[in-house]
């Protein structure tokens, strides 16, 4: 196939590009040249700001155009409309990476792809906050369907993890578990958890590109349901860590202003657990496969051990999927803060709910 990736040098796009080249596809990358400039010399690179003139796309398109365009970097509907205007006659299909933040909320038992979507009181807004991010993604989806009628695939990922993750969320847990010892584990071990390795997202998207698939798909995992306890145990096994998981109730943490998702990444309190029950059967039925979390954790550890300096958040800032109005903060508790919370929990008579 002839593929065009809008992005392709940071995280998900980087894995998409690598897998596309490994599969022998002809690849063009459009990016600003601000990261990964030495990556993928075998691909054609168009150093263009997508908010500027996209004439380079029409001037340099391969004969017959691109079989599929994969857009990993659209935050505003005008960006999607501009791509459609430039490529309406040069793209066979178009894939938009949206987000499960597109849903207006999360039902207790999880959302399927037909759940109600977020709306904006001001559709022209271009300030990304926790309140606008989901609605903007919905408008991007609508622009994709309008600009590529019958040819658009909408991908709504949940928490994406893996090597090169710029958010540091799962990376923080991997590195914390590597230090071993007593680990503060939030909530209860049987609470649901969902996430997906970026490489599994990439593999599924490329499979759909090859098949010419269209439609709307939630994309998270694992394909077999897991829990917070299972997540931490598997990650510890993946990095060969010996840990003692000290389970601390959510009310204790929330009373002490411990922020779900950021201070303790991945964790959400029970009232928000519907996000971690997102329905993915539609993606599974079309070939989604997810690797073992222990392997993801081992690969994150190997990458993070050589990543210097620490990865920085990707611009523009965006809230975590399902977050409540927060932009991406620095992930994870400091060792001192974790020790302080564990000491306070023991002082209150806790400390007997351990696993691992």
C-alpha positions in Angstrom: 0.0 0.0 0.0 0.9 3.7 -0.3 0.4 5.2 3.1 0.5 8.8 4.4 0.8 9.3 8.1 0.1 12.8 9.5 2.6 12.7 12.4 4.7 9.5 12.7 7.8 10.4 14.7 6.8 10.5 18.4 4.6 7.7 19.9 1.7 6.0 18.2 2.7 7.4 14.8 6.2 6.2 15.3 5.0 2.6 15.8 2.7 2.9 12.9 5.5 4.1 10.7 7.9 1.3 11.8 5.3 -1.4 11.3 4.3 0.0 7.9 7.9 -0.1 6.7 8.5 -3.5 8.2 5.4 -4.7 6.1 6.9 -3.3 2.9 4.4 -0.4 2.5 5.4 2.8 0.6 5.4 5.4 3.3 5.1 9.2 3.4 5.3 11.1 6.7 4.0 14.7 7.1 5.4 16.3 10.3 7.0 19.5 11.6 10.5 18.1 11.9 10.6 18.8 15.6 11.1 15.3 16.9 12.5 12.1 15.4 14.0 13.9 12.5 16.5 11.1 11.8 13.9 8.4 11.9 12.8 6.3 8.9 15.2 7.4 6.2 13.5 5.0 3.8 10.3 6.9 4.0 9.5 10.2 2.3 9.3 13.1 4.8 7.2 16.2 4.1 8.3 18.8 6.7 5.1 20.8 6.9 3.1 22.4 9.7 -0.4 21.0 9.2 -1.8 24.3 10.3 -0.2 26.0 7.3 -0.1 25.4 3.6 -0.8 21.8 2.7 0.0 22.3 -1.0 3.0 20.0 -0.6 0.5 17.1 -0.3 -1.0 17.7 -3.7 2.4 18.6 -5.3 4.2 15.5 -4.1 1.4 12.8 -4.1 2.4 9.5 -5.6 0.8 8.4 -8.8 -2.8 7.5 -8.0 -2.6 9.1 -4.6 -2.4 7.3 -1.3 -4.3 4.2 -0.5 -4.8 5.3 3.1 -4.1 8.4 5.2 -3.7 7.9 8.9 -4.1 11.0 10.9 -2.6 10.8 14.4 -2.4 14.5 15.1 -5.8 16.2 14.6 -7.1 18.2 17.5 -9.4 20.7 15.8 -12.0 20.1 13.1 -10.5 22.7 10.8 -7.4 20.6 10.6 -9.4 17.6 9.4 -11.3 19.8 6.9 -8.0 21.1 5.5 -6.7 17.6 5.0 -10.0 16.6 3.3 -9.8 19.6 1.0 -6.2 18.8 0.0 -6.7 15.0 -0.3 -10.3 14.4 -1.3 -9.2 13.1 -4.7 -5.8 11.7 -3.5 -6.8 9.4 -0.6 -8.6 6.1 -0.9 -9.4 5.9 2.8 -8.8 8.1 5.9 -8.3 7.0 9.5 -8.7 9.5 12.3 -7.3 8.8 15.7 -9.9 10.2 18.1 -10.4 9.2 21.8 -12.8 7.6 24.2 -13.0 11.1 25.6 -15.4 11.7 22.7 -18.1 10.2 24.9 -20.2 12.6 27.0 -19.6 10.3 30.0 -18.9 6.7 31.0 -21.7 4.3 31.9 -21.2 2.1 34.9 -20.9 -1.0 32.6 -19.0 0.8 29.9 -19.7 2.4 26.6 -20.1 0.9 23.2 -19.5 2.9 20.0 -23.1 4.1 20.0 -23.0 5.8 23.4 -23.8 9.6 23.5 -21.1 11.9 22.4 -19.8 15.1 23.9 -20.9 18.5 22.6 -19.5 22.0 22.8 -21.5 25.1 23.5 -19.0 27.0 21.3 -17.9 24.8 18.4 -15.4 27.4 17.3 -13.3 27.0 20.5 -9.6 26.2 20.1 -8.5 26.0 23.7 -7.9 22.4 24.7 -9.0 21.7 28.3 -10.6 18.8 30.0 -14.0 20.3 29.1 -13.3 20.9 25.4 -11.0 18.0 24.4 -13.7 15.4 24.0 -16.1 17.7 22.1 -13.3 18.8 19.8 -12.6 15.2 19.0 -16.2 14.6 18.2 -16.1 17.6 15.8 -13.0 16.1 14.2 -14.8 12.8 13.7 -17.8 14.6 12.0 -15.4 16.5 9.7 -13.7 13.2 8.8 -17.0 11.6 7.9 -18.1 14.6 5.9 -14.8 15.0 4.2 -14.3 11.4 3.3 -17.8 10.0 2.9 -17.9 6.3 3.1 -14.1 6.1 3.4 -13.5 7.1 7.0 -12.4 4.9 9.9 -12.7 6.5 13.4 -10.5 5.1 16.1 -11.4 5.8 19.7 -8.4 4.7 21.8 -8.3 4.5 25.6 -5.1 4.7 27.5 -2.2 4.0 25.1 1.0 2.7 26.7 4.3 1.4 25.6 7.8 2.5 24.6 8.2 6.1 23.6 5.1 7.1 25.6 5.4 10.9 26.2 2.9 11.0 29.1 5.0 8.9 31.5 1.9 7.2 33.0 2.5 3.5 32.6 6.3 4.2 32.6 6.0 5.6 36.1 4.4 2.4 37.4 7.1 0.3 35.6 9.9 2.3 37.2 8.2 2.3 40.6 7.8 -1.5 40.5 11.4 -1.9 39.5 12.5 -0.2 42.7 10.8 -3.0 44.6 9.7 -3.1 48.2 6.4 -2.0 49.6 4.3 -0.3 46.9 1.2 1.8 47.5 -1.6 0.1 45.5 -4.7 2.3 45.1 -8.2 1.1 45.7 -9.0 -2.6 45.5 -7.2 -5.3 43.5 -10.3 -6.3 41.7 -11.1 -2.9 40.2 -11.2 -3.0 36.4 -8.4 -1.6 34.3 -8.0 -1.0 30.6 -5.0 0.1 28.5 -3.5 -0.8 25.2 0.0 -1.1 23.8 0.7 1.4 21.1 2.1 -1.3 18.9 -1.2 -3.2 19.1 -3.1 -0.1 18.1 -0.7 0.3 15.2 -1.0 -3.3 14.1 -4.9 -3.2 14.2 -4.9 0.1 12.2 -2.7 -1.2 9.5 -4.7 -4.4 9.3 -7.9 -2.3 8.7 -6.0 -0.1 6.1 -5.1 -3.3 4.2 -8.7 -4.5 4.4 -10.3 -1.2 3.5 -12.3 -1.1 6.7 -14.5 1.9 7.7 -16.7 2.7 10.7 -16.2 3.6 14.4 -14.2 1.5 16.8 -13.3 1.7 20.5 -9.7 0.5 20.8 -8.4 -0.5 24.2 -7.6 -3.7 26.0 -6.5 -6.2 27.0 -8.8 -8.4 25.0 -9.1 -10.5 28.2 -10.5 -8.3 31.1 -7.9 -7.4 33.7 -7.9 -5.7 37.1 -5.7 -3.2 39.0 -4.2 -6.1 40.9 -3.6 -8.1 37.7 -2.0 -5.0 36.1 0.5 -4.4 38.9 1.3 -8.1 39.3 1.9 -8.6 35.6 4.0 -5.5 35.3 6.1 -6.6 38.3 6.6 -10.0 36.7 7.6 -8.3 33.4 10.4 -6.4 35.0 11.4 -9.2 37.5 10.6 -7.0 40.5 9.9 -8.3 44.0 7.2 -6.1 45.5 4.7 -6.1 48.4 1.5 -4.4 47.2 -0.1 -2.4 50.0 -3.7 -1.8 49.1 -5.0 1.6 50.4 -8.7 2.4 50.1 -9.7 5.1 47.7 -11.5 7.2 50.4 -8.2 7.5 52.3 -6.3 8.6 49.1 -9.0 11.1 48.0 -9.2 12.6 51.5 -5.5 13.4 51.2 -5.9 15.0 47.7 -4.2 12.1 45.9 -5.2 12.7 42.3 -6.5 9.6 40.3 -4.8 9.1 36.9 -2.0 11.5 37.6 -0.6 11.0 41.1 -1.3 7.3 40.8 -1.5 6.7 37.0 -4.1 4.4 35.5 -6.1 4.3 38.7 -9.6 5.7 38.7 -12.0 5.7 41.7 -15.1 3.5 41.6 -17.3 6.3 40.5 -15.3 6.6 37.3 -14.6 2.9 36.7 -16.9 2.8 33.7 -14.1 4.3 31.6 -12.2 1.0 32.3 -15.1 -1.0 31.1 -15.2 0.3 27.5 -16.6 -2.2 25.1 -14.1 -3.4 22.5 -15.9 -6.4 20.9 -16.2 -4.6 17.6 -12.5 -4.2 17.3 -11.8 -7.8 18.5 -14.2 -9.1 15.8 -12.1 -7.2 13.2 -8.8 -8.6 14.4 -7.6 -6.8 17.5 -5.0 -8.7 19.4 -3.2 -7.4 22.5 0.1 -8.6 23.8 0.8 -9.7 27.4 1.2 -6.8 29.8 4.3 -8.4 31.2 5.9 -8.0 27.8 4.8 -4.4 27.5 6.2 -3.7 30.9 9.5 -5.3 30.0 9.8 -3.3 26.8 8.9 0.0 28.6 11.6 -0.8 31.2 14.2 -1.4 28.4 13.2 1.8 26.6 13.0 4.0 29.7 16.4 2.7 30.8 18.0 4.3 27.8 15.6 7.3 27.3 17.5 10.5 28.2 16.3 13.0 28.9 12.9 11.9 30.2 10.2 12.1 27.6 8.3 15.4 27.6 4.6 15.8 27.0 3.6 16.2 23.3 2.2 19.6 22.2 -0.5 20.6 22.3 -1.4 19.4 25.8 -4.4 17.2 26.0 -6.3 15.7 28.9 -6.1 12.0 29.7 -8.9 10.0 28.2 -11.8 10.3 30.6 -10.2 12.8 32.9 -12.2 15.5 34.7 -10.9 18.7 33.3 -7.2 18.2 33.9 -4.4 18.6 31.4 -1.5 16.2 31.5 0.4 16.7 34.8 3.7 15.2 35.7 2.9 11.5 36.3 3.3 9.8 39.6 3.9 10.3 43.3 7.3 11.1 44.5 9.0 8.5 46.7 8.7 10.8 49.7 5.0 11.3 49.2 4.3 7.6 48.7 6.2 6.8 51.9 4.3 9.5 53.8 1.0 8.1 52.6 1.9 4.6 53.6 3.0 5.7 57.0 -0.2 7.6 57.5 -2.2 4.5 56.5 -0.3 2.3 59.0 -0.9 4.9 61.7 -4.7 4.5 61.1 -4.4 0.8 61.6 -4.1 -0.1 57.9 -1.4 -2.2 56.4 -2.9 -5.7 56.5 -4.3 -5.9 53.0 -1.2 -7.0 51.0 -0.8 -9.0 47.9 2.1 -9.9 45.7 
